[in-house]
Amino acid sequence: MARPRKVTDGAVLAACERVIGQHGPNFTLAQVAAEAGVAVGTVAGRFGSKHGLLVALMDTSTAALEERMRAVAQEHDDPIEAVRAALLVTVVGIDDPETAAQHLGQLGVDLADPVLRARFARQREVVREVLAELIGKASLPGAPAAESAAAMLASLAQGVQLDWALAPEGALPERLGNELDTLLQSWRNPVSGRHVRSRRGG
């Protein structure tokens, strides 16, 4: 007789993320268990509760996001392209407006929880740390200090995601890429003060 398939914690967490995309903050452990193909007791036994599941999901997703950002950046010899790729990878997989809306609903609930809020704060820090490292290697004479530039890029990505969820025209990565290219181009080739004055007739 075949042995029952062992489902890893990672598979359960991936199932949880899919279920959140389907049901938002009202998801249940039973729905996660069904999606993962395990018993509810298995999910509860491994993670303790819905809250414990969400904490584990945040910790895992933050580590995975940092790994993806660094890996995709290493694929580019041009430091500016590395910055671009690292930011765009933060929206990979967000391709359905309804799913995005459900995740935003969960986010609103999570931010009211001190433990989960701290996890989100850590993810925010990680994204900005990676971007700052990459920006520090790029030739962007018009950019502010690396930490400030990283904060601007991270905020751009978050704002575009929200705007796209409200008005989902086109693909999210394409929209973010267009906005990002405009900003990076201004940092790459800043208009000189002399040129600005001459245009004003000074």
C-alpha positions in Angstrom: 0.0 0.0 0.0 1.3 3.4 -0.9 2.4 5.7 1.9 0.4 8.9 2.3 2.0 11.9 0.8 3.9 14.1 3.3 2.9 17.7 3.0 5.6 20.1 4.0 5.1 23.3 6.1 6.0 25.2 3.0 3.2 23.6 1.0 0.7 24.5 3.8 1.9 28.1 3.8 1.6 28.3 0.0 -1.9 26.9 0.4 -2.7 29.6 3.0 -1.5 32.3 0.6 -3.8 31.0 -2.1 -6.7 30.8 0.2 -6.2 34.4 1.4 -6.3 35.4 -2.2 -9.7 33.6 -2.6 -11.4 34.5 0.7 -9.5 37.4 2.2 -9.4 37.9 6.0 -12.4 35.6 6.6 -10.4 32.5 5.6 -10.5 29.5 7.9 -8.0 26.8 8.9 -10.4 24.3 7.3 -10.1 26.1 3.9 -6.3 26.0 4.2 -6.3 22.4 5.1 -8.5 21.5 2.1 -6.3 23.5 -0.2 -3.2 21.8 1.1 -4.8 18.3 1.1 -4.3 17.7 4.8 -6.5 17.4 7.9 -7.5 20.5 9.9 -5.7 19.0 12.9 -2.5 18.8 10.9 -2.6 22.6 10.2 -3.5 23.3 13.8 -0.9 21.0 15.1 1.9 22.6 13.1 1.0 26.2 13.5 -1.3 26.3 16.5 -3.9 28.7 15.2 -4.9 31.0 12.4 -2.7 33.7 14.0 0.3 31.3 14.2 -0.2 30.4 10.6 -0.2 34.1 9.5 3.0 34.7 11.6 4.7 31.8 9.9 3.5 33.0 6.5 5.0 36.4 7.1 8.3 35.1 8.2 8.6 32.8 5.3 7.4 35.3 2.7 9.9 37.9 3.9 12.8 35.5 3.7 11.7 34.3 0.2 11.2 37.9 -1.0 14.7 38.9 0.0 16.1 35.8 -1.7 14.2 36.5 -4.9 15.3 40.1 -5.0 19.0 39.3 -4.6 18.8 36.4 -7.0 17.2 38.4 -9.8 19.6 41.3 -9.2 22.6 39.0 -9.7 21.3 38.1 -13.2 22.1 41.7 -14.4 25.5 43.1 -15.1 24.1 46.7 -15.3 23.5 47.9 -11.7 20.5 50.0 -12.8 18.9 47.0 -14.4 19.6 45.1 -11.2 17.7 47.7 -9.2 14.8 47.6 -11.7 14.6 43.8 -11.7 14.7 43.7 -7.9 11.8 46.1 -7.5 9.7 44.4 -10.2 10.1 41.0 -8.6 8.2 42.3 -5.5 5.0 42.2 -7.6 5.5 38.9 -9.3 2.4 36.7 -9.0 0.1 39.7 -8.5 -1.8 39.3 -11.7 -5.5 39.2 -10.6 -7.2 42.3 -9.3 -9.7 40.3 -7.1 -6.9 38.3 -5.5 -5.0 41.5 -4.9 -8.0 43.1 -3.3 -8.4 40.1 -1.0 -4.8 40.3 0.1 -5.2 44.0 0.8 -8.2 43.2 3.0 -6.1 40.7 5.0 -3.4 43.4 5.2 -5.8 45.8 6.8 -6.7 43.3 9.5 -3.1 42.2 10.1 -1.9 45.8 10.7 -4.1 46.0 13.7 -2.3 43.1 15.3 1.0 44.1 17.0 2.8 40.9 16.2 1.9 40.9 12.5 2.5 44.6 12.2 6.0 44.0 13.4 6.5 41.3 10.8 5.3 43.7 8.1 7.7 46.4 9.4 10.5 43.9 9.1 9.6 43.0 5.6 9.5 46.7 4.8 13.0 47.1 6.2 14.3 44.1 4.2 13.0 45.4 0.9 14.5 48.8 1.5 17.8 47.4 2.7 18.2 45.3 -0.5 17.3 48.2 -2.7 19.7 50.6 -0.9 22.5 48.1 -1.4 21.8 47.9 -5.1 21.3 51.6 -5.6 24.6 52.2 -4.0 26.3 50.3 -6.8 24.4 52.1 -9.6 25.4 55.3 -11.4 22.4 57.5 -10.7 23.7 61.1 -10.2 20.2 62.6 -9.8 19.1 60.2 -7.1 19.1 61.1 -3.4 21.1 59.1 -0.9 20.7 55.4 -1.3 18.5 54.9 1.7 16.1 57.7 0.6 16.1 56.5 -3.0 15.3 52.9 -1.7 12.4 54.3 0.3 11.0 56.2 -2.7 11.2 53.0 -4.9 9.5 50.9 -2.3 6.8 53.5 -1.8 6.3 53.7 -5.6 5.8 49.9 -5.8 3.2 50.0 -3.0 1.4 52.9 -4.4 1.2 51.4 -7.9 -0.1 48.2 -6.5 -2.9 50.0 -4.7 -3.7 52.1 -7.8 -3.8 49.0 -10.0 -6.1 47.2 -7.6 -8.5 50.1 -7.8 -8.2 50.5 -11.6 -6.6 47.3 -13.1 -5.8 48.4 -16.6 -3.0 46.3 -18.1 -0.6 44.1 -16.2 0.7 45.3 -12.9 4.4 44.6 -13.7 4.1 46.6 -16.9 2.5 49.5 -15.1 5.1 49.5 -12.3 7.9 49.1 -14.9 6.7 52.2 -16.8 6.6 54.3 -13.6 9.9 53.0 -12.5 11.6 53.7 -15.8 10.5 57.3 -15.7 11.9 57.8 -12.2 15.2 56.0 -13.0 15.6 57.9 -16.2 15.4 61.2 -14.2 18.0 59.9 -11.8 20.2 58.7 -14.5 20.2 61.9 -16.5 19.3 64.8 -14.2 18.7 68.2 -15.7 21.5 70.5 -14.7 20.8 73.7 -12.8 22.3 75.7 -15.7 19.9 74.1 -18.2 16.9 74.8 -16.0 17.9 78.4 -15.6 18.4 78.8 -19.3 15.0 77.4 -20.0 13.5 80.0 -17.7 15.4 82.7 -19.5 17.8 83.3 -16.6 
